[in-house]
């Protein structure tokens, strides 16, 4: 390719980039990986070959995991000069954005480099600061190859390979190998910008006298920044606890530190360290204050967390407490993650991503000295689920996810979310405290576990309760009030005041982050009573080593994989533990109420699914699933799960599906035990893919969700379902009807597995758009809620790859326990609503049916033809 394409794409009268020439081959070939925040963040992987830098854009970056095949899109060759650049390409120029030299070194081909490159299989050794060992670039073939541009970057199995679950090289080593800076610091410094002569311009020297003036000019140019007197007090922004990690590039993800939240007030060079409650800890944290004195800042408010690092470099709360008690400050570190005020400017209305750029400019970026007291809290944009999994695998507390474009609010906000990695087990309740403020019932429960025949106190839990559970538990506790503490080691002193002791007869399930050295729970949260667990059987649970992942059910869809002996074994086990059992599956917490109005318990739900198994299994077995899990019912915290984890039962298996260049395992069930296992997991909604696990790239059903906008009545929804049916009949496609269990109706058409996802979605969109054109006053096919007022939204997006719709006969995570229910078309009337059928009344309906309303659904043979696609395109 040479540099012809590079030069063709650039007007060197406008762009300041180097013109470049083909250079003679060097004895040692260089390689460089540049992290590039252009229109989208990516990594530019460049190898010196034939006098130029052969270049590939790697969207997700390189991985040390041999199981990861990272997409690498070949771009034009670049001049060797490009490999030295770290700085900023001005906006408006080709490739405008921040560039970091993330890694560099030399490389050696394994075999003939030129031949391997031409044949599309280049093997080589890297000798970099971060990337080492044997690698390969393999050109993709077929449609995926995109005219030979798409390659795969693969790490070979050798001593330098590491599974991503243990070592995410991008997350662990995010800084430049040239300057030690972060991307934010490089952007803020702007010390090298391509000049008009095609060379990187060096940073102008700063004489110290003008350092605050330069910063003030920079701050004055930020959107939302305004000059204001710095306050002497500030309430920190707080996080909202979330059950799942938010998705999307708009979120920045940081590690959640296990320490003390501290605001640093720097006023004319003087430093005050203040806790979240407003207590002055300057003297107590003197080494941190001394480190802040050394910063080149006159006035600022910095936000961060003081932690103590253990020998593995992980924040350890117990060590922090011990360090402060003993005044041993060696492990003390102040992680800084925000700057709401700086040098006379109020930055609370400036975007977070820009505030972090300011912070990166203030905090020393050279991290060669690991004993540095001040640390910049780095972040990763997007990839939240992956980052959270990495944190949990590393036994960290969790992550904090923040909206990149948000301001700084002195309150608890959903712009900042905390997602924890929790432990969970049962504990015996031995007492309670008085409530404070407007709270009802009680303040906290005192917890313990049995060890050597004695009840050992292990802390108290004061969160996780609802108003209803506070009242119910208080009544249970009052019946068990005792004169003496049941614990062998009851709390003493101030911790004992205001405690009412109870007989140790109640067992509660509690989630928490960790145990302290003193055997006390950290961050406990109450999940509910365990009436099926004997208090004497409650001990401290300790993690056990797992040699292999649980074996998965690999049987055929609908096939039975559990033999009688296995079922009997589980039945005996369940009986011994006082747990219920359905279809051979142990049901813990069988009496836990999930739907309060109907008083439906977890056991009731399991029996419902056992009752309707023959109806629901054909719709969910053998398909990738997205699950809505609500362990305490729809009124509690609910979260989505689609990927398989080792904690799931053996009756659930996985199917590997490629997502964004990487394979992920989706949840699949095949039989009744698998279905009941979902109930045991707290699943209230089952959403199958419109494709089977044995051919995930060939969808086999169309789903149109008729969703009413504001002001739309049931009559209009009925009309919408009829119009969709009529339009599909015009193509000769038979469709079927069901209530959604929510607000609307679904029209579903079975298909033979012949079309691609692109064709599938295109046809569905074409149908929706055609109906909107035909009846513009009735329908809309856009997600915009503003445009949906008074109209029915024909949601065709259920038909794209990875999207799902509620399964027939699945419950919904809604009050009343509604069920998505198949109907015959002649049943469609004003008397049946979207939530007419519930767990309580659906079995009666099924018993009364003379025939399955969808009896021909699985025998209907039809597909989307080329003529149909041409029709909806026109």
C-alpha positions in Angstrom: 0.0 0.0 0.0 2.8 2.4 0.8 2.0 6.0 1.7 -0.1 6.7 -1.4 -3.4 6.1 0.4 -2.2 8.1 3.4 -1.4 11.1 1.2 -4.6 10.7 -0.9 -6.8 11.0 2.1 -5.2 14.2 3.3 -4.8 17.8 2.0 -1.5 18.8 3.4 -2.4 22.5 2.8 -5.0 22.0 5.6 -3.7 19.2 7.8 -0.5 19.7 9.8 0.3 16.0 9.8 3.7 14.9 8.5 4.0 14.2 4.7 6.3 11.3 5.4 8.4 9.2 3.0 9.0 5.5 2.7 12.1 4.8 4.9 14.8 2.2 4.5 14.3 -0.9 6.5 15.8 -0.9 10.0 17.6 -3.8 11.5 15.1 -3.7 14.4 11.5 -3.2 13.3 9.6 -0.9 15.7 6.0 -1.4 16.8 3.7 1.1 18.5 0.2 1.0 20.0 -1.4 4.4 20.2 -4.5 5.0 22.2 -6.6 7.4 20.1 -9.7 9.3 21.2 -11.0 10.3 17.8 -14.7 10.1 17.0 -14.6 6.8 18.9 -12.0 5.6 21.3 -9.8 2.9 19.8 -6.2 1.6 19.7 -4.0 2.0 16.6 -1.7 -1.1 16.3 1.3 -0.3 14.0 4.1 -2.5 12.8 7.1 -1.3 10.8 7.2 -3.1 7.5 8.6 -2.0 4.1 9.7 1.4 5.4 6.2 2.4 6.7 4.0 1.6 9.7 1.4 -1.0 8.7 -1.6 0.1 10.7 -4.8 -1.5 12.1 -7.5 0.2 14.2 -8.4 -2.1 17.1 -11.8 -0.9 18.6 -11.5 -2.9 21.8 -7.7 -2.8 22.1 -5.3 -5.8 22.3 -5.9 -8.6 24.9 -3.4 -11.0 26.5 -6.2 -13.6 26.6 -5.7 -16.2 23.8 -9.4 -16.8 23.8 -10.1 -13.2 22.6 -10.0 -12.6 18.9 -9.9 -8.8 18.7 -11.2 -7.2 15.5 -8.4 -5.2 13.8 -9.5 -3.0 10.8 -6.6 -2.3 8.5 -6.2 1.4 7.6 -3.8 3.2 5.4 0.0 2.9 6.0 1.5 5.7 8.1 4.9 7.3 8.1 7.4 6.2 10.8 7.2 9.7 12.2 3.7 8.9 13.4 4.9 6.4 15.9 6.6 9.1 18.1 3.5 11.3 18.5 1.7 11.8 21.8 -0.5 14.8 22.2 -3.5 16.4 20.5 -4.6 16.4 16.8 -6.8 19.6 16.6 -10.6 19.1 16.2 -11.7 19.4 12.6 -8.5 17.8 11.3 -8.4 14.2 10.0 -8.4 11.9 13.1 -8.8 14.9 15.5 -8.5 13.9 19.1 -6.1 12.9 21.9 -3.3 10.4 21.1 -1.3 8.4 23.7 1.7 6.2 23.1 0.2 3.3 25.1 3.0 0.8 24.2 6.0 0.6 22.0 9.0 -1.6 21.4 10.4 -3.9 18.6 8.9 -6.9 16.8 10.3 -9.9 15.0 8.4 -11.9 12.4 8.0 -15.7 12.8 8.8 -16.6 9.2 8.7 -14.4 6.1 7.0 -11.1 7.2 6.2 -9.9 3.7 4.8 -13.3 2.6 2.8 -13.7 5.7 1.3 -10.2 5.4 0.3 -10.8 1.7 -1.2 -14.2 2.6 -3.2 -12.7 5.4 -1.5 -14.6 8.3 1.2 -12.7 9.9 2.9 -14.3 13.0 5.3 -12.3 15.1 7.0 -11.7 18.5 6.4 -8.5 20.3 9.0 -7.0 22.7 7.2 -4.1 24.2 6.7 -2.6 27.7 3.2 -4.1 28.0 2.7 -6.5 25.1 5.2 -9.3 24.7 5.4 -12.8 23.4 3.9 -14.5 20.3 1.0 -12.9 18.4 -0.8 -13.2 15.0 -2.8 -11.0 12.7 -5.2 -13.1 10.6 -7.2 -11.6 7.7 -10.9 -12.5 7.8 -12.5 -14.0 4.8 -16.0 -13.9 3.3 -18.4 -11.1 4.1 -16.7 -10.6 7.4 -13.5 -9.7 5.7 -14.9 -6.5 4.3 -12.7 -6.5 1.2 -9.7 -7.7 3.1 -9.7 -4.8 5.7 -10.9 -6.8 8.7 -8.3 -8.9 10.5 -8.2 -10.5 13.9 -5.4 -9.7 16.4 -4.8 -12.9 18.5 -2.4 -13.6 21.4 -0.8 -17.1 21.2 -0.7 -19.3 24.2 2.7 -18.8 25.9 4.2 -17.6 29.2 3.1 -14.0 28.4 -0.6 -15.0 27.9 -3.1 -14.1 30.6 -6.9 -14.7 30.8 -8.8 -11.4 30.8 -10.6 -12.6 33.9 -7.3 -12.2 35.8 -5.4 -9.6 33.9 -7.1 -6.9 31.7 -4.0 -5.2 30.4 -6.0 -2.2 29.2 -7.5 -1.6 32.6 -4.5 -2.4 34.7 -2.0 -0.4 32.6 -3.9 2.6 31.2 -1.0 5.1 31.2 1.4 6.3 28.5 4.8 4.4 28.3 6.4 7.7 27.2 5.1 10.2 29.8 3.2 8.1 32.4 0.1 10.3 31.8 -3.5 9.5 31.4 -5.6 10.5 28.3 -7.2 13.2 30.4 -3.8 14.6 31.4 -2.6 14.6 27.8 -5.7 16.4 26.6 -5.4 18.9 29.5 -1.7 19.6 29.0 -1.9 19.9 25.2 1.9 20.0 25.3 2.3 18.6 21.8 0.0 19.6 19.0 0.7 19.0 15.3 2.0 22.3 14.0 1.7 23.6 10.4 5.1 22.3 9.5 4.0 18.8 10.0 6.1 18.3 13.2 4.8 17.9 16.8 5.3 21.3 18.4 7.1 21.1 21.8 5.4 22.6 24.9 6.3 26.2 25.6 8.3 26.4 28.8 6.4 27.7 31.8 8.3 30.1 34.1 6.4 29.3 37.2 5.3 32.9 37.6 2.5 32.4 35.1 1.4 28.9 36.1 -1.8 30.0 37.8 -2.6 32.5 35.0 -2.2 29.7 32.4 -4.5 27.4 34.4 -7.1 30.3 34.9 -7.1 30.8 31.1 -7.7 27.1 30.6 -10.5 27.0 33.2 -12.1 30.1 31.7 -12.5 28.3 28.4 -14.5 25.4 29.8 -18.2 25.2 29.2 -20.1 25.7 32.4 -17.2 27.1 34.4 -17.9 30.5 36.1 -15.8 32.7 38.3 -17.0 32.5 41.9 -15.8 32.7 45.5 -14.8 29.3 46.7 -17.1 28.1 49.5 -15.8 27.0 52.9 -18.2 24.1 53.1 -19.5 21.7 50.4 -21.7 18.6 50.6 -20.1 15.9 48.4 -22.0 14.3 45.6 -23.2 10.8 46.6 -23.8 7.6 44.6 -27.1 5.7 44.2 -26.8 2.0 44.7 -27.6 0.1 41.5 -28.2 -3.6 40.9 -26.7 -3.6 37.4 -24.0 -1.8 35.6 -25.2 0.9 33.2 -24.4 0.3 29.5 -23.1 2.8 26.9 -20.2 5.0 26.1 -21.8 7.9 28.1 -20.7 6.3 31.3 -17.2 6.5 33.0 -16.4 3.6 35.2 -14.0 3.9 38.2 -13.0 1.5 40.9 -15.0 1.8 44.1 -12.5 2.5 46.9 -13.0 1.0 50.4 -12.0 3.9 52.6 -13.1 7.3 53.9 -14.6 9.9 51.7 -12.6 13.2 52.1 -13.0 16.7 50.6 -9.7 18.6 50.5 -10.2 22.4 50.8 -7.1 24.3 49.6 -7.4 28.0 50.5 -4.4 30.2 49.7 -2.2 27.2 50.0 -3.6 26.1 53.3 -5.2 22.6 53.4 -8.2 21.3 55.3 -9.4 17.7 55.1 -13.1 17.3 55.8 -15.2 14.1 56.1 -18.5 13.6 54.5 -20.2 14.5 57.8 -18.2 17.8 58.0 -15.6 16.7 60.6 -12.1 18.2 60.2 -9.6 15.4 59.9 -6.6 17.5 58.8 -4.6 16.5 61.9 -5.6 12.9 61.7 -4.6 12.7 58.0 -1.5 14.9 58.3 0.6 13.0 55.7 -2.2 13.5 53.1 -2.4 17.2 54.0 1.4 17.5 53.6 1.2 15.9 50.1 -1.5 18.4 49.1 0.6 21.3 50.3 3.1 20.4 47.6 0.6 20.8 44.7 0.9 23.8 42.5 -2.5 25.1 43.5 -3.6 28.2 45.3 -7.3 27.5 45.7 -9.3 24.4 45.0 -11.7 21.8 46.4 -10.7 18.3 45.6 -12.9 15.2 46.1 -11.6 11.8 46.8 -11.2 8.8 49.1 -8.4 8.1 51.6 -7.5 4.4 51.6 -4.9 2.1 52.9 -3.4 -0.3 50.4 -2.4 -3.9 51.3 0.6 -5.7 49.9 -1.3 -6.4 46.7 -2.1 -2.7 46.1 -5.8 -3.2 47.0 -7.7 -0.9 49.3 -8.2 -2.6 52.7 -10.7 -0.9 55.1 -9.5 -2.9 58.1 -5.9 -1.9 57.4 -7.1 1.7 57.1 -8.7 1.6 60.5 -5.6 0.0 62.0 -3.3 2.5 60.4 -5.2 5.4 61.8 -5.3 3.9 65.3 -1.6 3.1 65.3 -0.6 6.3 63.3 1.1 4.1 60.8 0.7 6.0 57.6 2.9 4.1 55.2 0.0 2.5 53.3 -2.2 5.7 53.3 -3.1 7.0 49.8 -5.6 9.7 48.7 -7.3 8.8 45.5 -8.7 11.9 43.8 -11.6 11.7 41.4 -13.2 15.2 41.1 -12.5 18.9 41.4 -15.7 20.9 41.8 -13.9 24.2 42.4 -10.5 25.4 41.2 -8.5 28.6 41.2 -11.5 30.9 41.6 -13.8 29.0 39.2 -17.0 27.0 40.1 -16.8 23.9 38.0 -20.0 22.2 39.4 -21.8 22.9 36.1 -18.8 21.7 33.9 -19.0 18.2 32.4 -17.4 15.5 34.5 -15.1 14.4 31.7 -13.7 18.0 31.6 -13.4 18.2 35.4 -11.4 15.0 35.3 -9.1 16.5 32.7 -8.5 19.5 35.0 -7.8 17.1 37.9 -5.4 15.1 35.8 -3.5 18.3 35.1 -3.3 19.1 38.8 -2.2 15.7 40.2 1.3 14.5 39.4 1.0 12.0 36.6 4.3 10.1 37.1 3.4 6.9 38.9 6.8 5.3 38.9 7.0 5.9 42.6 4.3 3.6 44.0 4.6 5.3 47.4 3.1 8.5 46.0 0.5 9.7 48.5 -1.8 11.3 45.9 -3.3 9.3 43.1 -5.5 10.3 40.2 -8.5 7.9 40.0 -8.5 6.8 36.5 -11.5 5.6 34.6 -12.6 3.6 31.5 -15.3 4.8 29.2 -17.9 2.2 28.4 -17.3 -1.6 28.9 -19.0 -1.3 32.3 -20.1 -4.9 32.7 -16.6 -6.1 31.9 -15.0 -3.6 34.3 -17.4 -4.6 37.1 -16.6 -8.3 36.5 -12.9 -7.5 36.6 -13.4 -5.7 39.9 -15.3 -8.6 41.4 -12.8 -11.2 40.1 -10.1 -9.2 41.9 -12.1 -9.3 45.1 -12.6 -5.5 45.1 -15.6 -3.7 46.6 -17.1 -2.8 43.2 -17.2 0.1 40.8 -18.7 3.6 40.5 -20.3 4.5 37.2 -20.6 8.2 36.4 -22.3 10.1 33.5 -19.5 11.7 31.5 -21.5 14.8 30.7 -22.9 15.4 34.2 -22.3 18.3 36.6 -21.4 18.0 40.3 -24.4 17.8 42.6 -24.2 18.2 46.4 -26.7 15.4 46.8 -27.3 11.7 46.1 -27.7 11.4 42.4 -28.4 8.8 39.8 -25.7 10.4 37.7 -23.3 8.5 40.0 -24.1 4.8 40.5 -22.3 2.4 42.8 -22.4 -1.3 41.9 -21.0 -3.6 44.6 -19.6 -7.1 44.6 -21.4 -8.7 47.5 -21.3 -11.8 49.7 -24.5 -13.2 51.1 -25.5 -15.7 53.8 -28.0 -16.4 56.7 -27.5 -15.0 60.3 -29.3 -15.5 63.6 -31.1 -12.4 64.9 -30.3 -11.7 68.6 -31.5 -8.2 69.2 -32.6 -4.9 67.8 -32.1 -1.2 68.4 -34.6 1.7 68.7 -35.6 3.5 65.5 -34.4 7.1 64.9 -36.1 10.0 63.1 -39.3 9.1 61.2 -38.3 5.5 60.9 -40.8 2.9 62.1 -40.3 -0.5 63.8 -36.7 -0.6 64.8 -33.3 0.8 63.8 -31.1 -2.2 63.2 -30.9 -5.9 63.9 -28.0 -7.5 65.8 -26.7 -10.6 64.0 -24.7 -13.7 64.9 -23.8 -17.2 63.9 -23.1 -20.4 65.8 -19.6 -21.6 66.4 -18.7 -24.4 68.7 -22.2 -24.4 70.2 -22.0 -20.6 71.0 -23.8 -17.8 69.3 -21.1 -15.3 68.1 -22.0 -11.7 67.6 -20.9 -10.4 64.1 -22.5 -6.9 63.7 -25.7 -5.2 62.9 -27.7 -4.5 59.8 -29.9 -1.4 59.3 -30.5 -1.2 55.6 -32.5 -3.2 53.1 -35.9 -3.0 54.9 -39.2 -1.8 53.5 -41.9 -0.1 55.6 -43.9 -3.3 55.5 -41.0 -5.5 56.5 -40.1 -3.1 59.4 -43.6 -3.5 60.8 -43.8 -7.3 60.3 -40.4 -7.9 61.8 -41.0 -5.7 64.8 -44.1 -7.8 65.6 -42.0 -11.0 65.3 -39.3 -9.5 67.5 -41.7 -8.3 70.2 -42.9 -11.8 70.7 -39.3 -12.9 71.5 -38.0 -10.2 73.8 -35.5 -11.6 76.4 -33.8 -10.2 79.5 -30.2 -11.3 78.6 -28.2 -11.2 75.4 -28.0 -14.5 73.5 -24.5 -13.9 72.3 -21.4 -15.3 73.9 -19.6 -12.0 73.1 -22.3 -9.3 73.2 -21.4 -5.8 72.2 -20.3 -3.5 75.1 -20.2 0.1 76.0 -22.0 2.6 73.6 -22.7 -0.2 71.2 -24.9 -1.9 73.8 -27.0 1.1 74.7 -30.6 1.1 73.5 -30.5 -2.6 72.5 -33.4 -4.9 73.1 -32.4 -8.6 73.3 -34.5 -11.3 71.7 -34.4 -15.1 71.8 -32.3 -16.4 68.9 -35.2 -18.0 67.0 -35.3 -15.9 63.8 -32.9 -16.2 60.8 -32.3 -13.5 58.3 -30.5 -13.5 55.0 -28.0 -10.6 54.6 -25.7 -9.5 51.8 -22.4 -7.8 52.7 -19.1 -6.9 51.1 -16.6 -8.6 53.5 -15.6 -9.6 57.0 -13.3 -7.4 59.1 -10.4 -8.9 61.0 -12.6 -8.6 64.1 -15.3 -10.8 62.6 -17.7 -8.0 61.9 -19.7 -7.6 58.7 -19.0 -4.7 56.3 -21.8 -3.0 54.4 -24.6 -5.5 55.3 -28.0 -5.2 53.7 -31.1 -7.2 54.8 -32.8 -9.4 52.2 -35.5 -11.2 54.3 -36.3 -13.8 56.9 -35.4 -17.5 56.4 -38.2 -19.3 58.1 -37.0 -22.6 56.6 -33.6 -22.5 58.3 -32.9 -23.7 61.9 -30.9 -21.1 63.8 -28.7 -23.8 65.2 -27.6 -24.7 61.7 -26.4 -21.2 60.9 -22.6 -20.9 60.9 -20.1 -18.6 59.2 -19.8 -19.6 55.6 -16.4 -19.6 54.1 -15.6 -19.6 50.4 -14.5 -23.0 49.0 -12.1 -23.5 46.2 -13.8 -24.5 42.9 -11.7 -26.8 40.7 -14.0 -26.7 37.7 -17.1 -25.1 36.5 -20.4 -26.9 37.2 -21.3 -29.3 34.4 -24.0 -27.9 32.2 -27.0 -29.7 30.7 -26.1 -30.3 27.0 -29.2 -32.3 26.2 -31.5 -31.6 23.3 -34.3 -29.1 23.6 -37.2 -30.6 25.5 -35.2 -33.7 26.5 -35.1 -34.9 30.1 -31.6 -34.9 31.6 -32.3 -35.6 35.2 -32.6 -39.3 36.1 -34.7 -40.6 39.0 -31.7 -41.3 41.3 -30.6 -37.7 40.9 -34.1 -36.4 41.6 -34.4 -38.6 44.6 -31.0 -37.5 45.9 -32.0 -33.8 45.6 -35.4 -34.6 47.3 -33.7 -36.1 50.3 -31.3 -33.2 50.5 -34.1 -30.7 50.3 -36.0 -32.4 53.0 -33.0 -32.5 55.3 -32.6 -28.7 54.9 -36.4 -28.0 55.4 -36.4 -26.6 51.9 -39.3 -27.2 49.4 -38.7 -29.1 46.1 -40.4 -28.8 42.8 -39.4 -31.0 39.8 -36.4 -32.2 41.7 -35.1 -28.6 42.2 -34.5 -27.3 45.7 -36.4 -24.1 46.4 -34.9 -22.0 49.1 -37.0 -19.4 50.9 -40.2 -21.1 49.7 -42.4 -18.9 51.9 -40.8 -15.6 50.7 -43.7 -13.4 49.3 -42.9 -12.2 45.8 -46.2 -10.7 44.8 -47.6 -9.0 48.0 -51.1 -8.2 46.9 -51.8 -11.8 45.9 -49.6 -13.2 48.7 -47.8 -15.3 46.1 -44.7 -17.0 47.5 -41.7 -18.3 45.7 -43.0 -21.8 46.1 -46.4 -20.7 44.6 -44.5 -19.4 41.6 -42.5 -22.6 41.2 -45.7 -24.6 41.3 -47.3 -22.3 38.7 -44.5 -23.0 36.2 -44.7 -26.7 36.9 -48.4 -26.5 36.1 -47.9 -24.7 32.8 -44.6 -26.4 31.8 -46.1 -28.1 28.7 -47.4 -24.7 27.5 -44.3 -22.5 28.2 -41.4 -24.9 27.5 -41.9 -25.0 23.7 -41.4 -21.2 23.7 -38.3 -20.9 25.9 -36.4 -24.2 25.7 -33.3 -24.3 23.6 -33.2 -20.5 23.2 -30.8 -17.8 24.5 -32.5 -16.0 27.3 -32.5 -12.6 28.9 -33.8 -12.9 32.5 -35.3 -10.3 34.8 -34.3 -11.3 38.3 -36.2 -9.8 41.3 -35.0 -11.8 44.4 -37.5 -10.0 46.7 -40.3 -9.4 44.2 -41.1 -6.7 41.7 -41.2 -4.0 44.4 -37.6 -4.7 45.3 -34.4 -4.4 43.3 -34.6 -6.1 39.9 -31.8 -6.6 37.4 -31.3 -8.1 34.0 -29.1 -11.1 33.4 -28.3 -12.8 30.1 -24.8 -14.2 30.5 -24.0 -17.5 32.1 -21.9 -17.4 35.3 -20.4 -20.3 37.3 -22.8 -19.6 40.2 -25.8 -20.7 38.1 -27.2 -24.2 38.7 -26.3 -27.3 36.5 -29.8 -27.4 35.1 -28.9 -24.2 33.2 -26.5 -24.3 30.3 -24.8 -21.8 28.1 -24.4 -21.0 24.4 -21.5 -19.0 23.0 -22.7 -16.0 21.0 -20.3 -13.4 19.5 -20.8 -9.9 20.7 -18.7 -7.0 19.6 -15.9 -9.3 18.5 -15.9 -11.5 21.6 -17.8 -14.6 22.5 -20.2 -14.4 25.5 -22.2 -17.3 27.0 -25.9 -16.8 27.1 -28.3 -18.6 29.5 -30.2 -21.5 28.0 -32.6 -24.0 29.6 -33.9 -27.2 28.0 -36.5 -28.8 30.4 -38.7 -28.5 33.5 -35.8 -28.6 36.0 -34.1 -25.7 34.1 -37.4 -23.8 34.2 -37.8 -24.3 37.9 -34.2 -23.3 38.5 -35.0 -19.9 37.1 -37.6 -19.5 39.8 -35.0 -20.5 42.4 -32.8 -17.8 41.0 -35.5 -15.2 41.6 -36.5 -14.8 37.9 -39.8 -13.1 37.3 -39.6 -12.5 33.6 -38.2 -14.8 30.8 -37.3 -13.1 27.5 -36.2 -15.6 24.8 -34.4 -14.6 21.6 -36.4 -14.9 18.4 -33.8 -17.6 17.4 -32.7 -21.0 18.7 -29.4 -21.7 20.3 -28.4 -24.1 17.6 -28.7 -21.4 14.9 -28.5 -18.0 16.6 -27.9 -16.2 13.3 -31.2 -17.4 11.8 -34.2 -15.8 13.5 -37.4 -17.8 13.5 -40.2 -15.5 14.6 -41.3 -11.9 14.1 -42.6 -10.0 17.1 -44.5 -6.7 16.9 -45.2 -5.0 20.3 -48.2 -2.7 20.3 -47.3 -0.2 23.0 -49.8 2.6 23.8 -48.7 6.2 24.2 -50.3 8.6 26.6 -54.0 9.0 26.0 -54.4 5.8 23.9 -57.3 3.5 24.9 -57.6 -0.3 24.6 -59.8 0.1 21.5 -56.9 1.6 19.6 -54.5 -1.2 20.7 -57.0 -3.8 19.5 -57.2 -1.9 16.2 -53.4 -1.8 16.0 -53.1 -5.6 16.4 -55.7 -6.2 13.7 -53.9 -3.8 11.3 -50.6 -5.6 11.8 -52.3 -8.9 11.3 -54.0 -7.7 8.1 -50.8 -6.3 6.7 -48.9 -9.5 7.3 -51.8 -11.5 5.7 -51.3 -9.4 2.6 -47.9 -11.2 2.3 -49.5 -14.5 3.1 -47.9 -14.6 6.6 -50.0 -16.0 9.4 -49.7 -14.3 12.8 -50.7 -15.1 16.3 -51.8 -12.9 19.2 -50.9 -12.6 22.9 -51.4 -10.2 25.8 -48.1 -8.7 26.9 -48.9 -8.8 30.7 -48.0 -5.1 30.6 -49.9 -2.4 28.7 -50.3 -3.8 25.1 -50.5 -6.7 22.8 -48.0 -8.7 20.8 -48.5 -10.0 17.2 -46.1 -12.9 16.6 -45.4 -14.6 13.2 -43.4 -17.9 13.2 -40.8 -18.2 10.4 -38.6 -20.8 8.9 -34.9 -20.2 9.6 -33.8 -18.8 6.3 -33.2 -15.1 6.7 -30.4 -13.1 8.2 -30.8 -10.7 11.1 -30.4 -7.8 8.7 -33.2 -9.0 6.5 -35.3 -9.8 9.6 -35.1 -6.3 11.0 -35.4 -4.6 7.7 -38.7 -6.4 7.0 -40.1 -5.7 10.5 -39.2 -2.0 10.1 -40.7 -1.9 6.7 -44.0 -3.3 8.1 -44.1 -0.7 10.9 -43.2 2.2 8.6 -45.8 1.1 6.0 -48.5 1.2 8.7 -47.4 4.6 9.9 -47.6 5.9 6.3 -51.0 4.4 5.9 -52.4 5.6 9.3 -50.2 8.5 10.4 -52.8 9.6 13.0 -52.8 6.1 14.7 -49.3 4.8 14.7 -45.7 5.8 15.3 -42.5 3.7 14.8 -40.0 5.7 16.7 -38.8 5.4 20.3 -39.4 9.1 21.0 -42.0 9.4 23.8 -42.9 12.9 22.7 -44.0 11.6 19.3 -46.0 8.7 20.8 -48.6 10.8 22.6 -52.1 9.8 21.4 -50.6 7.0 19.2 -49.7 3.4 19.3 -46.0 2.6 19.1 -45.4 -0.3 16.7 -42.2 -1.6 18.3 -40.4 -3.6 15.6 -37.0 -3.4 17.4 -37.7 -6.7 19.1 -36.5 -8.2 15.8 -32.9 -7.1 15.8 -30.0 -9.3 16.9 -29.8 -9.6 20.7 -33.2 -8.1 21.3 -35.9 -10.1 23.0 -39.6 -10.1 23.9 -41.5 -11.6 26.9 -42.2 -15.3 26.5 -45.7 -16.7 26.2 -46.9 -17.8 29.7 -44.1 -16.0 31.5 -44.9 -13.9 34.5 -44.1 -10.1 34.5 -42.3 -8.2 37.3 -45.4 -6.1 37.9 -47.9 -5.8 40.6 -50.7 -8.4 40.4 -48.5 -11.2 38.9 -49.7 -10.8 35.3 -48.8 -13.3 32.7 -48.2 -12.9 28.9 -51.0 -15.0 27.5 -51.6 -16.4 24.0 -55.1 -15.7 22.6 -57.1 -16.8 19.6 -57.9 -13.9 17.3 -61.6 -14.3 17.9 -61.0 -13.6 21.6 -59.7 -10.1 20.9 -62.3 -7.8 22.5 -62.7 -5.0 25.0 -63.3 -7.5 27.8 -59.7 -8.9 27.7 -57.0 -6.4 28.7 -53.2 -6.7 28.6 -53.1 -7.9 32.2 -56.3 -9.8 32.4 -54.6 -13.1 33.0 -52.6 -13.7 36.2 -50.8 -16.5 38.0 -54.0 -17.0 40.0 -56.4 -17.3 37.1 -54.4 -18.5 34.1 -54.4 -22.3 35.1 -58.2 -22.1 35.2 -58.3 -20.7 31.7 -56.0 -23.4 30.4 -58.1 -26.1 32.0 -61.2 -24.6 30.2 -59.7 -24.4 26.7 -61.0 -26.8 24.2 -57.9 -26.2 22.0 -54.6 -24.4 22.2 -55.1 -20.9 20.7 -51.7 -21.2 19.1 -52.1 -24.9 18.1 -50.7 -24.3 14.6 -47.9 -22.0 15.6 -45.1 -24.6 15.5 -46.3 -26.3 12.3 -46.7 -23.1 10.3 -44.1 -23.0 7.5 -43.5 -19.5 6.1 -40.6 -17.2 5.5 -39.7 -13.7 4.4 -39.0 -13.7 0.6 -37.0 -11.3 -1.5 -40.3 -10.0 -3.0 -41.6 -9.1 0.4 -38.4 -7.2 1.2 -38.6 -5.4 -2.1 -42.2 -4.4 -1.3 -41.4 -2.9 2.1 -38.4 -1.1 0.7 -40.5 0.7 -2.0 
